[in-house]
Amino acid sequence: MQIHTPDPAYTGSERARANFKLAWRIALAFVALIWLIQLSDWALDLGPEDLGIRPRQLAGLPGILFAPLLHGDFIHLIDNTLPLVVLGTTMLYLYPSSARTVLPAIYFGPGVAVWLFARGGSVHIGSSGLIYGMASYILAAGLIRRDRRAIAASLLVCFMYGALVWGVLPIERRVSWETHLAAALIALALAIALRHLDPPARKRYSWEDNPEEFADG
């Protein structure tokens, strides 16, 4: 299998740097939003569980929209902050076209699955579904696509967040493993379906443009 080398004329260009800065700013803006929400809940003494997902209860339907923005406490939020910035920046920078489909799918999809199928008597909140979705997509895309940047991003995710795999198993009662599993499966399916989007700007060699000059005599 041939592994494509990124075109240095693109990766070192002003446009590429601008795209990375934009991706980083969007990821940071989302994290700032959920921090603002958490601080507001703390200051007003509000219970985030009121807007969480309650499986198969009408009162839990709004949680499909609001649950990824809410966290049980600051420790929960702190744990999610760095992964959201790192994975969000990577996702938006490497796969901008795919992100338009993937991010809404892993934001709303796991909530729908949790409302329909998760264990009863529980309330599901937190942005960990987004983390599992982005990590799974980046990891799978690196295995499917044949370019060095995708592979490098996949290895980085595996190294930094490989332990996330335990979160899709029903090991800890207070962890929404259903959200994690649904997000991971949705992302894996999309990584396959969207594998032709966001083709890398790869380096071309002279023999590719003029193959007749290098033909065997």
C-alpha positions in Angstrom: 0.0 0.0 0.0 1.4 3.4 -1.0 1.4 6.0 1.7 1.1 9.6 0.3 3.4 12.3 1.5 1.7 15.7 2.2 2.6 18.5 -0.2 5.0 20.8 1.7 3.8 23.7 -0.5 0.4 23.3 1.1 1.2 22.2 4.7 3.6 25.1 5.1 1.4 27.6 3.3 -0.4 30.6 4.8 -3.7 29.0 4.0 -2.9 25.9 6.0 -1.8 28.0 9.0 -4.9 30.0 8.8 -7.1 26.8 8.6 -5.3 25.5 11.7 -5.9 28.7 13.6 -9.5 28.7 12.7 -9.9 25.1 13.8 -8.2 25.8 17.1 -10.4 28.9 17.7 -13.6 27.0 17.0 -12.7 24.2 19.4 -11.7 26.7 22.0 -14.9 28.6 21.6 -16.9 25.5 22.2 -15.0 24.7 25.3 -15.4 28.3 26.5 -19.2 27.9 26.0 -19.5 24.8 28.1 -17.3 26.4 30.8 -19.6 29.4 30.8 -22.6 27.1 31.2 -21.0 25.3 34.1 -20.1 28.5 35.8 -23.6 29.8 35.4 -25.1 26.6 36.8 -22.8 26.8 39.8 -23.5 30.5 40.4 -27.3 30.1 40.1 -27.2 26.8 42.0 -28.9 25.0 39.1 -29.0 21.2 38.6 -27.7 20.2 35.2 -29.5 16.9 35.5 -32.8 18.7 34.9 -31.8 18.9 31.2 -30.1 15.6 30.9 -31.3 12.6 28.8 -33.7 10.4 30.6 -34.2 7.3 28.6 -37.7 6.8 27.2 -39.2 9.7 29.2 -40.7 12.7 27.5 -39.0 15.0 30.0 -35.7 13.6 28.8 -36.1 14.5 25.2 -34.6 18.1 25.6 -31.5 16.4 26.8 -30.7 15.3 23.2 -30.0 19.0 22.6 -28.6 20.1 25.9 -26.9 17.1 27.5 -23.5 17.5 25.6 -23.2 21.0 27.0 -23.8 20.0 30.7 -21.5 18.4 33.3 -22.1 17.1 36.7 -19.2 19.0 38.3 -16.1 20.9 37.5 -13.9 17.7 37.7 -16.1 16.2 35.0 -15.7 19.3 32.9 -11.9 19.5 33.5 -11.5 15.9 32.4 -13.2 16.7 29.1 -11.6 20.1 28.4 -8.2 19.1 26.9 -9.6 16.2 24.8 -12.2 18.5 23.3 -9.6 21.1 22.3 -7.1 18.6 20.9 -9.6 16.4 19.1 -11.8 19.3 18.0 -8.8 21.1 16.4 -7.5 17.9 14.8 -11.0 17.0 13.4 -11.7 20.5 12.0 -8.2 21.0 10.5 -7.7 17.6 8.9 -11.3 16.8 7.9 -13.2 20.1 7.4 -15.7 18.8 4.9 -16.3 15.6 6.8 -16.7 17.6 10.1 -19.9 19.2 8.7 -21.5 15.7 8.8 -19.6 14.0 11.6 -19.9 16.7 14.3 -23.7 17.0 14.1 -24.0 13.2 13.9 -22.0 12.6 17.0 -23.6 15.5 18.9 -27.2 14.4 18.3 -26.9 10.7 17.4 -25.7 9.3 20.7 -28.4 11.2 22.5 -31.1 9.7 20.4 -29.6 6.2 20.9 -29.4 6.7 24.6 -33.0 8.0 24.9 -34.2 4.9 23.0 -32.0 2.1 24.3 -30.1 3.1 27.5 -30.8 1.7 30.9 -33.7 3.3 32.7 -33.6 5.3 35.9 -30.5 7.2 34.9 -29.7 10.7 33.7 -27.0 11.1 31.0 -25.1 14.4 30.6 -21.6 15.5 29.4 -19.7 16.0 26.2 -17.8 12.7 26.4 -19.9 11.5 23.4 -18.2 14.1 21.3 -14.8 13.0 22.5 -15.5 9.4 21.8 -16.9 10.3 18.4 -14.0 12.5 17.3 -11.4 10.1 18.6 -13.0 7.1 16.8 -13.3 9.0 13.6 -9.7 10.2 13.6 -8.4 6.8 14.6 -10.5 5.0 11.9 -9.7 7.6 9.2 -6.0 7.1 9.8 -6.4 3.4 9.2 -8.4 3.9 6.0 -6.7 6.8 4.3 -3.3 6.6 2.8 -1.6 9.8 3.8 0.9 10.5 6.5 -1.0 13.2 8.3 -4.1 11.0 8.8 -1.9 8.2 10.1 0.1 10.5 12.4 -3.2 11.9 13.8 -4.5 8.3 14.3 -1.3 7.3 16.2 -1.5 10.4 18.3 -5.1 9.7 19.3 -4.2 6.1 20.1 -1.3 7.1 22.2 -3.1 9.9 24.1 -6.6 8.5 24.4 -6.2 4.7 23.9 -7.6 4.1 27.4 -10.9 5.5 26.2 -11.8 2.0 24.9 -12.7 1.0 28.4 -15.4 3.6 28.5 -17.6 1.7 26.0 -18.0 -1.2 28.5 -20.5 -1.2 31.4 -17.8 -1.2 34.0 -18.6 1.9 36.1 -22.2 2.6 37.0 -21.9 6.4 36.9 -20.3 6.4 33.4 -22.6 6.7 30.4 -21.0 3.9 28.5 -24.1 3.8 26.2 -23.2 7.4 25.0 -19.6 6.4 24.4 -20.5 3.3 22.5 -23.1 4.9 20.3 -20.8 7.8 19.5 -17.9 5.5 18.6 -20.1 3.3 16.3 -21.6 6.3 14.6 -18.1 7.8 14.0 -16.7 4.5 12.7 -19.6 4.2 10.2 -19.0 7.7 9.0 -15.3 7.2 8.7 -16.0 4.5 6.2 -18.8 6.4 4.4 -16.8 9.6 4.1 -13.4 8.1 3.3 -13.2 10.0 0.0 -13.9 13.4 1.4 -11.1 15.8 2.4 -8.4 14.3 0.1 -4.9 15.3 1.2 -2.8 17.8 -0.7 -0.2 15.2 -1.5 3.3 15.6 -2.9 3.6 14.8 -6.6 6.8 13.5 -8.2 8.0 14.3 -11.7 7.6 10.7 -12.9 3.8 11.0 -12.1 3.4 14.0 -14.4 5.7 12.7 -17.2 5.5 8.9 -16.9 6.8 8.4 -20.5 10.2 9.8 -19.5 10.7 7.0 -17.0 9.3 4.1 -19.1 11.5 1.0 -19.4 13.3 0.9 -22.8 
